[in-house]
Amino acid sequence: MTVQQDMQKATAAAKSALGTYDNFALSTQDQSAKQMFQEMSSDMQRHVAQLNSRLNYLESNNGLNSTQG
């Protein structure tokens, strides 16, 4: 498995976690829990953006980073 494939899997997992946090924030009536999940969602949005940035880099430099990165 290449680094690019690993990054794709990591990005998908982060997006899944983001969706889960958003759902938790929407479904709870506990304001403290809602705030916690909203903060976790915000953090995960940043993580997804960073992973996407790295994945885009790997895709544009495929020959250089297909097996290491």
C-alpha positions as CSV (number, residue, x, y, z in Angstrom):
1,M,0.0,0.0,0.0
2,T,1.3,3.4,-0.9
3,V,1.5,6.5,1.2
4,Q,-1.1,8.1,-1.1
5,Q,-3.5,5.2,-0.4
6,D,-2.9,5.5,3.3
7,M,-3.6,9.2,3.1
8,Q,-6.9,8.5,1.3
9,K,-7.9,6.1,4.0
10,A,-6.9,8.6,6.8
11,T,-8.9,11.4,5.0
12,A,-12.0,9.2,4.7
13,A,-11.8,8.2,8.4
14,A,-11.4,11.9,9.4
15,K,-14.4,12.9,7.3
16,S,-16.4,10.1,8.9
17,A,-15.4,11.3,12.4
18,L,-16.4,14.8,11.4
19,G,-19.8,13.7,10.4
20,T,-20.2,11.7,13.6
21,Y,-19.3,14.8,15.7
22,D,-21.7,16.9,13.7
23,N,-24.5,14.4,14.3
24,F,-23.8,14.2,18.0
25,A,-23.9,18.0,18.3
26,L,-27.2,18.1,16.5
27,S,-28.8,15.3,18.5
28,T,-28.0,16.3,22.0
29,Q,-30.0,18.7,24.2
30,D,-27.1,19.0,26.7
31,Q,-25.5,22.4,25.9
32,S,-22.2,21.4,27.4
33,A,-22.0,18.2,25.3
34,K,-23.2,20.2,22.2
35,Q,-20.4,22.7,22.6
36,M,-17.9,19.9,23.1
37,F,-19.0,18.1,19.9
38,Q,-19.0,21.4,18.0
39,E,-15.4,22.1,19.1
40,M,-14.4,18.6,18.2
41,S,-16.1,19.1,14.8
42,S,-14.2,22.3,14.3
43,D,-10.9,20.6,15.1
44,M,-11.7,17.7,12.8
45,Q,-12.5,20.2,9.9
46,R,-9.0,21.5,10.3
47,H,-7.6,17.9,10.3
48,V,-9.5,17.1,7.2
49,A,-8.2,20.2,5.5
50,Q,-4.6,19.3,6.4
51,L,-5.0,15.8,5.2
52,N,-6.6,17.0,1.9
53,S,-3.7,19.4,1.5
54,R,-1.1,16.6,1.9
55,L,-3.1,14.2,-0.3
56,N,-3.3,16.9,-3.0
57,Y,0.5,17.3,-2.7
58,L,1.0,13.5,-3.0
59,E,-1.3,13.3,-6.0
60,S,0.5,16.1,-7.8
61,N,3.9,14.6,-7.1
62,N,2.9,11.0,-7.5
63,G,6.2,9.7,-8.9
64,L,8.1,11.1,-6.0
65,N,5.9,10.1,-3.1
66,S,4.0,7.0,-4.1
67,T,5.7,4.7,-1.6
68,Q,7.1,7.1,1.0
69,G,6.2,10.4,2.4
